[in-house]
Amino acid sequence: MTGTGRDSFLAAVKPLVDAVGGELLPPGAAGAEDVLLSWEGADVAAVRLPRLADSLGRILTAMERRHGRPLAELDRKAKQEVVRTLEARGAFTVRHGVEIVAGALGVSRFTVYNYLNREKGI
């Protein structure tokens, strides 16, 4: 594979790797849990994915950037929308996910559970 083709491929996948909090590595540095990326029949890189628990922090930081302020400063309706989005992304399957989200939103765990139950019609 030419350097230009490899470089173009890596430039194309880098935003995705960054968005999920991964790390691009040389293929020879790949561990058993890493994902090898092949292009035109050759391994060109490996992606080391983050631990699931670390992903929640990145998601919360991205949501703060999107809202332009700390999540704790959002109004109730916006906080409910954040909880809906996090539920859709599986945030509450992470150990202590409710506690972490409650802390970021500046609300109690009970409030987060109420937001979740409201969405489910309970």
Secondary structure, 3 states (H helix, E strand, C coil): CCHHHHHHHHHHHHHHHHHCCCEEECHHHCCCCCEEEEECCEEEEEEECCCHHHHHHHHHHHHHHHHCCCHHHCCHHHHHHHHHHHHHCCHHHCCCHHHHHHHHHCCCHHHHHHHHHHHHCC
